[in-house]
Structures are given as C-alpha cells and as structure tokens.
Amino acid sequence: MQPFQPLYGSNQVVTSAAVSAVVGIPSGRGADCLRVVNTGTGLVHVRTFSSKDSGANGVASAADFPIPPGVASTIYAGQHDRLAHISAAGTTLQIIAGQGF
C-alpha cells in the first residue's frame, strides 16, 4: 500500500449543509484518490461521480460514505471529477486530491 501523496495546490475548503452540494475535483494522473477531512462538528456523507453521468449519481444522501467530525478519510475517485456532499447538521470539509492511501 502506497502512502497518500497529495496533489499540492488542489486543496479546497467547502461548507456542507442539509442540501446536497457538488464540488469539482481533479481527475486523472496523480489524482485518483481524495483525502477528505471533516474539520467541522457534523457528520457528512460524500460520493464521487463523473460530470458525464446524469440524474441521482450527483446527489449525496445519508446512504453514501460517512465521515464523522474530526476524521480524515481517503477514498478512491478514479476518473470521477465531482464530489457530492451533504450534512444534516452542517460541517466544513477540506478536500485534496492525490494518489495512494
């Protein structure tokens, strides 16, 4: 297993709320994974998807990947170029692309 290698300059800070929102993420070489840090106090759910997809793929729900407050998770995004996020209580995320886990 390769340690996470960030794609410097790609970090984004976003606020997640009770309505699903979408943020663009780098994709391709050197950006197949995301380190998502929940720096807020509310639980957040995330999902990655491709902007070429349509419909429900771009809407996060409580059925998606949960990240508790104060936790950093690394997820595989592959060729996906969008991340949807939702938090019933509201929270803040730091999202950086890279490779490895």
SEFI-335793 format. One record per residue: residue number from 0; residue in one letter; y, z, x of N, C-alpha, C in turn. Coordinates in pm, 1 decimal, decimal comma. Atoms other than C-alpha are relative to their C-alpha. Layout:
! SEFI-335793
<r num="NUM" residuo="A" n_y="Y" n_z="Z" n_x="X" ca_y="Y" ca_z="Z" ca_x="X" c_y="Y" c_z="Z" c_x="X"/>
...
! end
This chain:
! SEFI-335793
<r num="0" residuo="M" n_y="-117,3" n_z="0,0" n_x="84,1" ca_y="0,0" ca_z="0,0" ca_x="0,0" c_y="124,5" c_z="0,0" c_x="89,3"/>
<r num="1" residuo="Q" n_y="-123,4" n_z="16,3" n_x="-77,9" ca_y="336,0" ca_z="-106,2" ca_x="139,3" c_y="110,3" c_z="88,6" c_x="-58,5"/>
<r num="2" residuo="P" n_y="-110,5" n_z="-80,6" n_x="52,6" ca_y="629,2" ca_z="138,9" ca_x="113,5" c_y="108,7" c_z="-88,8" c_x="-60,1"/>
<r num="3" residuo="F" n_y="-106,7" n_z="75,3" n_x="65,5" ca_y="917,9" ca_z="29,8" ca_x="-106,7" c_y="106,4" c_z="-40,0" c_x="101,3"/>
<r num="4" residuo="Q" n_y="-105,3" n_z="54,3" n_x="-85,9" ca_y="1163,8" ca_z="-192,9" ca_x="79,2" c_y="109,8" c_z="-54,5" c_x="-90,9"/>
<r num="5" residuo="P" n_y="-105,0" n_z="42,3" n_x="92,6" ca_y="1492,5" ca_z="-221,4" ca_x="-112,7" c_y="65,8" c_z="-131,3" c_x="40,7"/>
<r num="6" residuo="L" n_y="-82,4" n_z="118,0" n_x="-20,4" ca_y="1684,5" ca_z="-544,1" ca_x="-150,1" c_y="144,0" c_z="51,5" c_x="-2,7"/>
<r num="7" residuo="Y" n_y="-132,3" n_z="-62,4" n_x="-9,6" ca_y="2012,0" ca_z="-398,6" ca_x="-24,8" c_y="105,7" c_z="-85,3" c_x="-68,8"/>
<r num="8" residuo="G" n_y="-105,9" n_z="68,6" n_x="72,8" ca_y="2314,3" ca_z="-485,3" ca_x="-234,5" c_y="-35,5" c_z="-31,5" c_x="-144,2"/>
<r num="9" residuo="S" n_y="40,6" n_z="34,1" n_x="136,7" ca_y="2113,3" ca_z="-519,2" ca_x="-557,5" c_y="4,4" c_z="118,6" c_x="-96,1"/>
<r num="10" residuo="N" n_y="-0,1" n_z="-118,6" n_x="87,3" ca_y="2158,4" ca_z="-163,5" ca_x="-694,8" c_y="101,1" c_z="-15,1" c_x="-113,3"/>
<r num="11" residuo="Q" n_y="-86,4" n_z="0,6" n_x="118,0" ca_y="2303,0" ca_z="-137,1" ca_x="-1045,6" c_y="-6,5" c_z="136,9" c_x="-66,1"/>
<r num="12" residuo="V" n_y="-4,3" n_z="-124,1" n_x="77,1" ca_y="2411,8" ca_z="170,3" ca_x="-1239,8" c_y="27,6" c_z="-39,0" c_x="-144,6"/>
<r num="13" residuo="V" n_y="-15,3" n_z="34,9" n_x="141,1" ca_y="2365,5" ca_z="136,8" ca_x="-1616,8" c_y="-14,8" c_z="125,2" c_x="-86,0"/>
<r num="14" residuo="T" n_y="12,5" n_z="-108,2" n_x="97,1" ca_y="2401,3" ca_z="367,3" ca_x="-1914,9" c_y="-90,6" c_z="-46,6" c_x="-111,9"/>
<r num="15" residuo="S" n_y="94,8" n_z="31,7" n_x="105,5" ca_y="2114,0" ca_z="367,3" ca_x="-2159,3" c_y="33,1" c_z="82,5" c_x="-123,4"/>
<r num="16" residuo="A" n_y="-34,0" n_z="-67,5" n_x="125,5" ca_y="2168,0" ca_z="456,9" ca_x="-2525,6" c_y="-110,1" c_z="-22,3" c_x="-103,2"/>
<r num="17" residuo="A" n_y="99,9" n_z="5,2" n_x="106,3" ca_y="1985,0" ca_z="467,3" ca_x="-2860,0" c_y="-31,1" c_z="-141,7" c_x="-48,1"/>
<r num="18" residuo="V" n_y="25,3" n_z="140,5" n_x="33,5" ca_y="2006,4" ca_z="87,7" ca_x="-2897,2" c_y="-43,2" c_z="-70,6" c_x="127,8"/>
<r num="19" residuo="S" n_y="50,6" n_z="71,0" n_x="-117,6" ca_y="1806,2" ca_z="-132,4" ca_x="-2660,3" c_y="108,5" c_z="-88,2" c_x="60,9"/>
<r num="20" residuo="A" n_y="-95,6" n_z="83,3" n_x="-73,2" ca_y="2020,9" ca_z="-298,6" ca_x="-2394,1" c_y="-74,2" c_z="-70,1" c_x="112,8"/>
<r num="21" residuo="V" n_y="64,6" n_z="82,7" n_x="-102,0" ca_y="1941,8" ca_z="-557,7" ca_x="-2127,6" c_y="91,7" c_z="-14,2" c_x="120,3"/>
<r num="22" residuo="V" n_y="-73,2" n_z="22,5" n_x="-124,1" ca_y="2046,6" ca_z="-591,3" ca_x="-1764,6" c_y="-75,7" c_z="-106,0" c_x="80,1"/>
<r num="23" residuo="G" n_y="61,3" n_z="99,6" n_x="-86,8" ca_y="1983,2" ca_z="-886,3" ca_x="-1533,1" c_y="-46,7" c_z="64,8" c_x="129,6"/>
<r num="24" residuo="I" n_y="54,3" n_z="-51,9" n_x="-125,6" ca_y="1767,3" ca_z="-814,0" ca_x="-1227,1" c_y="-35,8" c_z="-116,5" c_x="91,1"/>
<r num="25" residuo="P" n_y="41,1" n_z="106,2" n_x="-91,8" ca_y="1698,8" ca_z="-1017,8" ca_x="-912,3" c_y="-148,6" c_z="-30,2" c_x="-18,1"/>
<r num="26" residuo="S" n_y="141,8" n_z="35,6" n_x="4,5" ca_y="1369,8" ca_z="-1205,6" ca_x="-911,8" c_y="-30,1" c_z="-91,4" c_x="117,3"/>
<r num="27" residuo="G" n_y="40,6" n_z="87,1" n_x="-109,1" ca_y="1171,5" ca_z="-1397,0" ca_x="-655,4" c_y="-30,5" c_z="76,6" c_x="126,5"/>
<r num="28" residuo="R" n_y="39,3" n_z="-56,3" n_x="-128,7" ca_y="1100,2" ca_z="-1334,9" ca_x="-291,7" c_y="84,3" c_z="122,7" c_x="36,3"/>
<r num="29" residuo="G" n_y="-67,4" n_z="-122,7" n_x="-39,3" ca_y="1183,9" ca_z="-982,3" ca_x="-180,5" c_y="46,5" c_z="86,0" c_x="-115,3"/>
<r num="30" residuo="A" n_y="-47,8" n_z="-74,6" n_x="116,9" ca_y="1249,7" ca_z="-865,5" ca_x="-536,3" c_y="-106,5" c_z="5,9" c_x="-109,1"/>
<r num="31" residuo="D" n_y="105,0" n_z="-1,1" n_x="101,8" ca_y="911,5" ca_z="-839,7" ca_x="-708,6" c_y="-21,7" c_z="136,8" c_x="-63,7"/>
<r num="32" residuo="C" n_y="10,3" n_z="-135,1" n_x="56,0" ca_y="945,4" ca_z="-464,8" ca_x="-775,6" c_y="139,2" c_z="56,6" c_x="-26,0"/>
<r num="33" residuo="L" n_y="-124,6" n_z="-70,9" n_x="28,7" ca_y="1213,4" ca_z="-235,5" ca_x="-914,4" c_y="-21,3" c_z="148,6" c_x="21,8"/>
<r num="34" residuo="R" n_y="-2,7" n_z="-146,5" n_x="-5,1" ca_y="1290,0" ca_z="124,6" ca_x="-823,6" c_y="103,1" c_z="40,4" c_x="-103,8"/>
<r num="35" residuo="V" n_y="-87,2" n_z="-44,0" n_x="108,7" ca_y="1433,7" ca_z="278,4" ca_x="-1139,3" c_y="9,8" c_z="152,0" c_x="7,3"/>
<r num="36" residuo="V" n_y="-23,3" n_z="-144,2" n_x="-10,1" ca_y="1587,9" ca_z="625,0" ca_x="-1102,7" c_y="77,1" c_z="44,6" c_x="-123,8"/>
<r num="37" residuo="N" n_y="-67,2" n_z="-56,2" n_x="116,6" ca_y="1675,0" ca_z="820,5" ca_x="-1416,0" c_y="83,0" c_z="118,1" c_x="48,6"/>
<r num="38" residuo="T" n_y="-87,9" n_z="-105,0" n_x="-52,2" ca_y="1974,5" ca_z="1020,8" ca_x="-1292,0" c_y="62,4" c_z="84,0" c_x="-110,7"/>
<r num="39" residuo="G" n_y="-56,1" n_z="-73,5" n_x="113,0" ca_y="2062,9" ca_z="1143,3" ca_x="-1639,9" c_y="-91,6" c_z="110,6" c_x="-48,8"/>
<r num="40" residuo="T" n_y="74,4" n_z="-112,6" n_x="56,5" ca_y="1922,1" ca_z="1410,5" ca_x="-1868,2" c_y="-89,1" c_z="-38,7" c_x="-116,7"/>
<r num="41" residuo="G" n_y="82,1" n_z="44,2" n_x="112,2" ca_y="1746,9" ca_z="1199,9" ca_x="-2134,2" c_y="-115,1" c_z="-88,1" c_x="45,3"/>
<r num="42" residuo="L" n_y="114,2" n_z="88,2" n_x="-23,6" ca_y="1409,0" ca_z="1027,1" ca_x="-2140,3" c_y="42,5" c_z="-144,2" c_x="-26,5"/>
<r num="43" residuo="V" n_y="-30,5" n_z="141,6" n_x="19,5" ca_y="1435,4" ca_z="647,4" ca_x="-2103,7" c_y="-130,8" c_z="-78,4" c_x="-2,1"/>
<r num="44" residuo="H" n_y="114,0" n_z="92,0" n_x="2,6" ca_y="1189,0" ca_z="367,5" ca_x="-2183,3" c_y="50,1" c_z="-136,4" c_x="46,8"/>
<r num="45" residuo="V" n_y="-40,9" n_z="129,2" n_x="-56,0" ca_y="1200,1" ca_z="36,4" ca_x="-1995,3" c_y="-111,6" c_z="-102,2" c_x="-11,8"/>
<r num="46" residuo="R" n_y="94,6" n_z="112,0" n_x="-8,9" ca_y="1033,6" ca_z="-303,5" ca_x="-1995,7" c_y="69,5" c_z="-114,8" c_x="71,0"/>
<r num="47" residuo="T" n_y="-54,6" n_z="119,6" n_x="-63,2" ca_y="1082,0" ca_z="-613,3" ca_x="-1781,5" c_y="-46,3" c_z="-121,6" c_x="-79,1"/>
<r num="48" residuo="F" n_y="36,7" n_z="123,5" n_x="68,3" ca_y="1075,8" ca_z="-965,3" ca_x="-1919,1" c_y="75,6" c_z="-115,9" c_x="62,7"/>
<r num="49" residuo="S" n_y="-66,0" n_z="120,3" n_x="-49,5" ca_y="1178,9" ca_z="-1321,5" ca_x="-1843,2" c_y="104,4" c_z="-46,5" c_x="-100,5"/>
<r num="50" residuo="S" n_y="-104,3" n_z="52,5" n_x="89,0" ca_y="1501,0" ca_z="-1465,1" ca_x="-1983,2" c_y="-47,6" c_z="-125,7" c_x="-72,1"/>
<r num="51" residuo="K" n_y="55,7" n_z="118,5" n_x="65,2" ca_y="1289,0" ca_z="-1769,1" ca_x="-2073,6" c_y="-79,7" c_z="37,3" c_x="-124,5"/>
<r num="52" residuo="D" n_y="70,8" n_z="-47,9" n_x="118,6" ca_y="1099,6" ca_z="-1554,6" ca_x="-2326,8" c_y="100,3" c_z="20,3" c_x="-112,6"/>
<r num="53" residuo="S" n_y="-88,6" n_z="-26,6" n_x="112,9" ca_y="1237,9" ca_z="-1504,7" ca_x="-2673,8" c_y="-62,9" c_z="106,1" c_x="-89,0"/>
<r num="54" residuo="G" n_y="51,9" n_z="-95,5" n_x="96,6" ca_y="1200,4" ca_z="-1252,7" ca_x="-2950,6" c_y="-8,4" c_z="141,5" c_x="52,6"/>
<r num="55" residuo="A" n_y="13,6" n_z="-143,5" n_x="-26,0" ca_y="1073,7" ca_z="-896,9" ca_x="-2914,3" c_y="-21,5" c_z="34,7" c_x="146,4"/>
<r num="56" residuo="N" n_y="20,4" n_z="-31,3" n_x="-141,7" ca_y="998,3" ca_z="-928,2" ca_x="-2541,1" c_y="123,4" c_z="61,5" c_x="63,5"/>
<r num="57" residuo="G" n_y="-123,3" n_z="-49,5" n_x="-59,3" ca_y="1362,1" ca_z="-845,3" ca_x="-2470,3" c_y="54,8" c_z="126,6" c_x="-63,0"/>
<r num="58" residuo="V" n_y="-45,3" n_z="-121,7" n_x="67,0" ca_y="1380,4" ca_z="-529,3" ca_x="-2679,8" c_y="-86,5" c_z="117,1" c_x="44,6"/>
<r num="59" residuo="A" n_y="73,8" n_z="-119,7" n_x="-41,6" ca_y="1281,9" ca_z="-192,1" ca_x="-2531,2" c_y="-20,2" c_z="91,8" c_x="-119,7"/>
<r num="60" residuo="S" n_y="28,9" n_z="-97,4" n_x="105,7" ca_y="1121,2" ca_z="70,7" ca_x="-2753,7" c_y="-70,2" c_z="120,6" c_x="61,2"/>
<r num="61" residuo="A" n_y="69,5" n_z="-120,5" n_x="-45,9" ca_y="958,2" ca_z="412,6" ca_x="-2727,8" c_y="-145,3" c_z="-28,6" c_x="36,9"/>
<r num="62" residuo="A" n_y="136,3" n_z="38,4" n_x="-37,1" ca_y="628,1" ca_z="225,9" ca_x="-2682,1" c_y="-6,3" c_z="-56,6" c_x="141,7"/>
<r num="63" residuo="D" n_y="-4,3" n_z="57,6" n_x="-134,4" ca_y="741,1" ca_z="98,6" ca_x="-2339,2" c_y="-10,1" c_z="107,9" c_x="107,5"/>
<r num="64" residuo="F" n_y="21,7" n_z="-88,8" n_x="-114,0" ca_y="726,1" ca_z="255,8" ca_x="-1991,4" c_y="102,4" c_z="113,4" c_x="1,6"/>
<r num="65" residuo="P" n_y="-93,5" n_z="-112,6" n_x="1,0" ca_y="877,0" ca_z="608,6" ca_x="-1998,4" c_y="35,5" c_z="46,8" c_x="141,1"/>
<r num="66" residuo="I" n_y="-44,7" n_z="-61,0" n_x="-125,6" ca_y="1083,3" ca_z="752,4" ca_x="-1713,3" c_y="76,2" c_z="127,1" c_x="-37,3"/>
<r num="67" residuo="P" n_y="-65,1" n_z="-127,0" n_x="33,4" ca_y="1166,4" ca_z="1122,7" ca_x="-1753,1" c_y="127,1" c_z="22,3" c_x="82,5"/>
<r num="68" residuo="P" n_y="-121,0" n_z="-33,1" n_x="-76,2" ca_y="1500,4" ca_z="1269,3" ca_x="-1637,4" c_y="-34,3" c_z="46,7" c_x="141,2"/>
<r num="69" residuo="G" n_y="17,8" n_z="-42,6" n_x="-138,1" ca_y="1527,4" ca_z="1314,1" ca_x="-1261,6" c_y="-114,9" c_z="-65,0" c_x="73,6"/>
<r num="70" residuo="V" n_y="117,1" n_z="64,8" n_x="-59,6" ca_y="1235,2" ca_z="1081,3" ca_x="-1185,8" c_y="35,6" c_z="-140,8" c_x="47,1"/>
<r num="71" residuo="A" n_y="-10,3" n_z="136,6" n_x="-52,2" ca_y="1225,0" ca_z="767,4" ca_x="-970,5" c_y="-135,9" c_z="-66,1" c_x="-16,5"/>
<r num="72" residuo="S" n_y="123,9" n_z="75,2" n_x="18,5" ca_y="960,5" ca_z="510,8" ca_x="-1069,7" c_y="16,5" c_z="-138,6" c_x="59,0"/>
<r num="73" residuo="T" n_y="0,5" n_z="137,1" n_x="-49,7" ca_y="870,9" ca_z="185,8" ca_x="-900,1" c_y="-93,1" c_z="-80,1" c_x="-89,1"/>
<r num="74" residuo="I" n_y="79,4" n_z="83,1" n_x="88,8" ca_y="748,6" ca_z="-87,4" ca_x="-1131,7" c_y="-0,2" c_z="-143,9" c_x="50,5"/>
<r num="75" residuo="Y" n_y="13,3" n_z="140,1" n_x="-38,1" ca_y="624,7" ca_z="-440,6" ca_x="-1068,4" c_y="71,2" c_z="-85,8" c_x="-104,1"/>
<r num="76" residuo="A" n_y="-72,9" n_z="88,1" n_x="91,3" ca_y="857,6" ca_z="-700,7" ca_x="-1219,2" c_y="-42,2" c_z="-145,6" c_x="14,6"/>
<r num="77" residuo="G" n_y="44,1" n_z="137,5" n_x="-20,6" ca_y="704,3" ca_z="-1018,2" ca_x="-1074,1" c_y="115,9" c_z="-97,6" c_x="-5,7"/>
<r num="78" residuo="Q" n_y="-104,8" n_z="101,0" n_x="15,2" ca_y="911,2" ca_z="-1319,3" ca_x="-1177,4" c_y="97,0" c_z="31,9" c_x="-113,5"/>
<r num="79" residuo="H" n_y="-92,2" n_z="-38,5" n_x="107,1" ca_y="1086,7" ca_z="-1131,1" ca_x="-1456,7" c_y="141,4" c_z="16,3" c_x="55,3"/>
<r num="80" residuo="D" n_y="-139,6" n_z="-7,6" n_x="-45,1" ca_y="1465,7" ca_z="-1142,8" ca_x="-1437,1" c_y="88,5" c_z="84,3" c_x="-92,3"/>
<r num="81" residuo="R" n_y="-73,6" n_z="-87,5" n_x="91,4" ca_y="1564,8" ca_z="-893,4" ca_x="-1708,2" c_y="-74,4" c_z="133,3" c_x="-13,9"/>
<r num="82" residuo="L" n_y="57,3" n_z="-130,8" n_x="29,3" ca_y="1510,0" ca_z="-522,3" ca_x="-1774,8" c_y="67,2" c_z="52,9" c_x="-125,7"/>
<r num="83" residuo="A" n_y="-50,7" n_z="-61,1" n_x="122,9" ca_y="1546,0" ca_z="-377,1" ca_x="-2124,8" c_y="-20,9" c_z="150,4" c_x="10,4"/>
<r num="84" residuo="H" n_y="8,8" n_z="-145,8" n_x="-8,6" ca_y="1611,7" ca_z="-3,6" ca_x="-2157,3" c_y="55,4" c_z="63,2" c_x="-126,8"/>
<r num="85" residuo="I" n_y="-44,4" n_z="-72,4" n_x="119,0" ca_y="1654,7" ca_z="249,4" ca_x="-2437,8" c_y="-21,0" c_z="149,5" c_x="22,5"/>
<r num="86" residuo="S" n_y="9,5" n_z="-145,4" n_x="-12,3" ca_y="1717,1" ca_z="624,9" ca_x="-2453,0" c_y="61,2" c_z="63,5" c_x="-124,2"/>
<r num="87" residuo="A" n_y="-49,3" n_z="-61,9" n_x="123,1" ca_y="1746,6" ca_z="819,3" ca_x="-2779,4" c_y="112,3" c_z="99,6" c_x="27,9"/>
<r num="88" residuo="A" n_y="-100,2" n_z="-101,7" n_x="-33,4" ca_y="1949,0" ca_z="1093,4" ca_x="-2606,9" c_y="110,6" c_z="-53,1" c_x="90,1"/>
<r num="89" residuo="G" n_y="-94,8" n_z="56,2" n_x="-96,0" ca_y="2137,7" ca_z="863,2" ca_x="-2369,2" c_y="-28,9" c_z="51,1" c_x="140,3"/>
<r num="90" residuo="T" n_y="24,3" n_z="-37,9" n_x="-139,4" ca_y="2099,4" ca_z="865,5" ca_x="-1990,4" c_y="59,0" c_z="-105,8" c_x="91,8"/>
<r num="91" residuo="T" n_y="-50,4" n_z="93,8" n_x="-99,7" ca_y="2206,5" ca_z="692,1" ca_x="-1670,2" c_y="-114,1" c_z="-41,2" c_x="91,9"/>
<r num="92" residuo="L" n_y="104,0" n_z="53,6" n_x="-88,1" ca_y="1982,9" ca_z="468,7" ca_x="-1458,0" c_y="62,5" c_z="-64,0" c_x="122,2"/>
<r num="93" residuo="Q" n_y="-31,1" n_z="78,1" n_x="-119,9" ca_y="2006,5" ca_z="337,2" ca_x="-1103,9" c_y="-119,7" c_z="-92,0" c_x="19,5"/>
<r num="94" residuo="I" n_y="106,2" n_z="100,3" n_x="-8,2" ca_y="1806,3" ca_z="15,3" ca_x="-1066,7" c_y="22,5" c_z="-83,0" c_x="125,5"/>
<r num="95" residuo="I" n_y="-10,8" n_z="82,0" n_x="-120,6" ca_y="1740,2" ca_z="-151,5" ca_x="-731,3" c_y="-127,5" c_z="-81,8" c_x="15,9"/>
<r num="96" residuo="A" n_y="113,6" n_z="88,8" n_x="-22,5" ca_y="1515,4" ca_z="-448,8" ca_x="-661,2" c_y="-50,9" c_z="15,8" c_x="142,6"/>
<r num="97" residuo="G" n_y="59,9" n_z="-4,8" n_x="-132,8" ca_y="1281,2" ca_z="-470,3" ca_x="-365,1" c_y="-144,6" c_z="-43,9" c_x="-7,4"/>
<r num="98" residuo="Q" n_y="143,2" n_z="30,0" n_x="1,4" ca_y="917,0" ca_z="-503,3" ca_x="-274,6" c_y="-77,1" c_z="120,1" c_x="50,9"/>
<r num="99" residuo="G" n_y="84,7" n_z="-112,3" n_x="-37,6" ca_y="629,6" ca_z="-261,5" ca_x="-228,7" c_y="14,1" c_z="114,9" c_x="-97,6"/>
<r num="100" residuo="F" n_y="1,1" n_z="-117,0" n_x="88,0" ca_y="559,4" ca_z="71,4" ca_x="-391,4" c_y="21,7" c_z="124,7" c_x="80,5"/>
! end
